[in-house]
Amino acid sequence: MAEQRALRSSRSGKLAIPSMLPRKTYTAYMSDPVRSLYLVCYDIADPRRLHRVHKFLMGYKAGGQKSFFECWLTAGELAQVRRGLLERMNVDEDRAHIFQLDPRQRSQRFGVAAPVPEFFVIL
């Protein structure tokens, strides 16, 4: 039942929630080699620019908090993120880092940390 609801919502253009789909069904929608895992971090000096950068990256994040986002990106999306950051930042005052992570490594979580979804399905 939950699987049918998730599939219906993914067909209507909404994000499918990973926990609603069995792993095999969920991963069938995405070819893993197409996307890579990145950690995008930023330190923005001006509150207005900070809000613009934060809001922009919310569209790409799979997980994270505050100024650290884990993003599953294609090469085209990575280029969009780079361009979008440069458009919203003042390179003389702000900084951003994009690190490519190895998705085969298991993450270590402490406290109330929850696992980050591997990717989202958008149809």
C-alpha positions in Angstrom: 0.0 0.0 0.0 2.8 2.5 1.0 4.7 1.5 -2.2 1.6 2.2 -4.4 1.2 5.6 -2.7 4.9 6.5 -3.2 4.7 5.4 -6.8 1.6 7.5 -7.4 3.2 10.5 -5.8 6.4 10.1 -7.8 4.4 9.9 -11.1 2.7 13.2 -10.2 6.0 15.0 -10.1 6.5 15.0 -6.3 9.5 13.6 -4.6 9.3 10.0 -3.6 10.2 9.4 0.0 12.9 6.7 0.2 11.5 5.1 3.3 8.2 4.5 1.5 9.7 2.3 -1.1 11.5 -1.0 -0.8 15.2 -0.5 -1.6 15.0 -2.6 -4.8 12.0 -0.7 -6.2 13.5 2.6 -5.2 16.9 2.0 -6.7 15.4 0.8 -9.9 14.4 4.4 -10.8 17.9 5.7 -10.7 21.1 4.5 -12.4 23.8 4.9 -9.8 26.7 5.7 -12.2 24.9 8.8 -13.4 25.0 10.6 -10.0 27.9 11.2 -7.6 27.8 12.2 -3.9 29.1 15.7 -3.0 29.4 17.6 0.2 28.7 21.3 -0.4 29.8 23.7 2.4 29.6 27.4 2.5 30.5 30.4 4.7 28.7 33.5 3.6 29.4 36.9 5.3 26.2 38.8 4.4 22.8 37.6 5.8 21.0 38.3 2.5 23.5 36.4 0.4 23.5 33.6 3.0 19.7 33.3 2.7 19.9 33.2 -1.2 22.7 30.6 -1.2 20.9 28.5 1.4 17.6 28.6 -0.5 19.3 27.8 -3.7 21.1 24.7 -2.3 17.9 23.4 -0.7 16.8 22.4 -4.2 19.8 20.0 -4.5 20.3 18.6 -1.1 19.6 15.0 0.0 20.6 15.7 3.5 22.7 17.9 5.8 22.1 20.9 8.0 22.9 24.6 8.3 25.7 25.2 5.8 26.7 21.6 5.0 24.6 19.7 2.4 25.0 16.2 1.0 23.9 16.3 -2.7 23.6 13.5 -5.3 24.4 15.4 -8.5 24.8 14.6 -12.2 27.6 16.4 -14.0 25.1 18.9 -15.4 23.6 19.6 -11.9 27.2 20.0 -10.5 27.8 22.7 -13.2 24.5 24.4 -12.2 25.4 24.3 -8.5 28.8 25.9 -9.3 27.3 28.6 -11.5 24.5 29.2 -9.0 26.9 29.6 -6.1 29.1 32.1 -8.0 26.0 34.1 -9.0 24.9 34.4 -5.4 28.3 34.9 -3.6 30.7 37.7 -3.3 34.0 35.9 -4.0 36.0 38.5 -2.1 34.1 38.0 1.2 32.4 34.5 1.0 33.6 31.0 0.4 32.2 27.7 -0.7 33.7 24.2 -1.0 32.4 21.3 -3.0 33.9 17.9 -2.1 33.2 14.7 -4.0 32.5 11.9 -1.5 32.9 8.2 -2.0 29.4 6.7 -1.7 30.7 3.3 -0.9 32.0 4.5 2.5 29.5 3.9 5.3 28.7 7.0 7.3 29.1 7.1 11.0 26.2 8.7 12.9 26.2 9.8 16.6 23.4 11.1 18.8 20.0 11.7 17.1 21.6 11.7 13.6 19.4 10.0 11.0 20.7 8.3 7.8 20.7 10.5 4.7 18.7 9.2 1.7 21.0 8.1 -1.1 19.0 10.1 -3.7 15.6 11.4 -4.7 13.5 10.3 -7.6 11.9 13.1 -9.6 9.7 12.2 -12.5 
